[in-house]
Amino acid sequence: MLSDEADPELIAAVRRTRRAKAANHGGRPAVIDPDSLIYARALRDAGTPVPKIAGKLTIKTGNNASHHPSVYRALAVPGTTT
């Protein structure tokens, strides 16, 4: 444990290191899990419209469990802006 007399920059560095080791980088968790994303991309590649893809997927956890997710961002091609 760090004492109250320690350098504030050192404390901040130690905290950053601990967060990085714990892989806690913040942000919202992904709504669409990797398996669902693969399924959604396969449907899109087969020509299925995005609203129908969203209707086939459901959110598995959290407050919105059993609701249909918005898949536009998940299906966006990396490197492009919408």
N, C-alpha and C positions, 0 to 999 in steps of 0.2 A: 504494500500500500504506500502511496506517496504522502509525504507529510505536507502540512500547510505552508512550510517554509520553502518548499521546492520552487524552482523556476517555473513560471506560468507557461513558457514556451515548451519546456520539457514535459510538463503535465499534458499539454495539448498534443505533443508528439506521441506520448505513450498512449493516450486515448485513441488517436488515429490508428496507431498500430494495432491496438486491441480490437477496434471495430473492423479493420481490414482482415484480421485473422478470423474473426467471427463471420466474415462475409456479410456484415450488416451495412449495406451501402445506402439504405434509405429508399424512399420512393414507394409507390403503391405496388402491391403484388400483382402478378399477371392474372387476369381473369380467365384467359384461355390457356389451358395446359398444353404442353407440347404435342400430345396425342391428338387433341382436338384441333390444333393448328394444322397438323399434317392432314387430317381428315378434311378440314375446311379448304386447304389449298388443293387437295385432290378434286373436291367438288367444283372449285372455281376453274381448275384446268379442264374439267369435263364440260364446262359451259353453264354450270348452274348459277343463276342470278344470286347476288349477295343476300338479298332479303330471305330467299329460300334457304341459303346456307345458315343464316342466323337462326331460322326457325328449327333447323335440325340440331343445333347445338344448345346445351343448357349449362349454366354456371353451376358448379358442383358445391362450392362452399361460400360462406359469408352471408351477409344480409340479403343478397340477391340470389341466393341458391334457388334453383329450379326456374329462373328467368332466362330469357334468351339474351346473349351478349351482343354488343355491337362489334361486328367483325371487320369493318372497313379498315381500321388502323392495323389490325393483325394481318390482314391480307395485302396491305400496301407493299409495293415493291421497295426493298431497301434502297436508299439513296435518292428517292424521289420525294417531293413535297406534295401535300394535298391541299 
